[in-house]
Amino acid sequence: MSTTKFTDSQISEKIIDLSASISKQLNDPALSEKFSEINQQAKDSQFFYSINSLLEVVGPLFNTDPKGNF
C-alpha cells in the first residue's frame, strides 16, 4: 500500500479551495472575515486551526457540535 505525501503548499491550496467552495455555497457576507481567517491560517501552514475553523462554520449546518462534544 503506497501513501501519498503532500507538500505544505498543496495542503494549503486544498484547504483554501475547500474554504472558497463552502463560502460560495453559504453566500453569507457575515462569514467573510471568518473565511479570510481560515485562508490566512492555511497560508501560514496552521492546518489544524484552519480545518478546525472550517468545522466551526459548517458544524451547525450538520446540527453537530463543532468542538467535537457529542
N, C-alpha and C positions, 0 to 999 in steps of 0.2 A: 504494500500500500504506500503510495507516494503522497507526500504532502506538498502543498504549495506555500511558498513563503512570499509574503507581500512586503514591499518597502513601506516606510512611513508615509511617503508621498502618495502611494497607491491607496493606503488606508484612509488618509486624509481626503483624497479625491472621492472615495466611495461614500464616506460619511457626509461630505458636502453635497454630493449628488442626492443622497437619500434625504437630507435636510431640505434641499430645494424642492424635491418631489412632494414631500409632506407639506411644506409651506404652500406650494401651489394648490394642492388638493384642499387644504383647510381654508385658504384665501381669507385669512384673518389678520388685518393690519396690526391689531393689538399684539400679535406674536412676532412682529418683525424684529424687535430688539432681541428677543429670545433666540431666534434663528441666527441672527448676527453673532450672538454669543457662542452658539453651538459651532458655527463655522470657524470662528476665531480659535476656539478650543481645539478643533480638528487641525487647523493650520499649525498650531503650537504643539502638535503631537500629544495632546491631552485626550487620548482616545476614550478612556474610561469616563471622564467627565462629559465629553461631548455625547457619547451614547447614553449616559445617564440623563443628560438634559433632554435628549430626544424622547426618552421614555417618559419623562415628566410631562412632556407636551402631549404625547399620544396615549398615555396610560388612561386618562379619563375617557377617551373615545372607546376603549375596550372595557370600561367600567371596572378597572383594576386599580390597585394601589401602586403608583409609580415607584414607591420606595421598596417594593417587594414584600410588604407586610400583608400576608394573605390570611 
